[in-house]
């Protein structure tokens, strides 16, 4: 049984079934907040569950997919020859990343993305040296804000609604 809940955004590891029960006593939100100096909110349990059950897929998306994209891009441009890295080549690579942002962000409204990403602590994963200094957080937030403003779908109005208008299945069902 895991007594300590580590509530640090997307890298959260919570045993959701055991979060509030330890033996016969009930852990309170105040216990968790006191131990870790965090405010517990419902989405923390969801992120913890996702991290515990989908960790390998999340890691693949954060590390393997970008690496494969980078390798594919530069191998295609090298064509078996030594690669001369020029300004134009780097700009082309940034354009390829920009297209990836578009393919993901165009599926929802700006409100949807801002609502979601403001609940996740912006930082790099442990595989990226886990930088959480103020400059890194500011840079990550600026990149996310700009990408959301540039590519999210302004015509969508149905992907975010007051919770009073949704069923539990819509809220927690995926």
Secondary structure, DSSP 8 states (H G I E B T S, - for coil): -----B--GGG-B--GGGSSEETTEE--HHHHHHHH-----HHHHHHHHHHHHHHHHHHIIIIIHHHHHHHHHHHHHHTTS-----HHHHHHHHHHHHHHHHHHHTTS-HHHHHHHHTTS-----GGGTT--SHHHHHHHHHHHHHHHHHHS-TT--SS---GGGS-HHHHH--
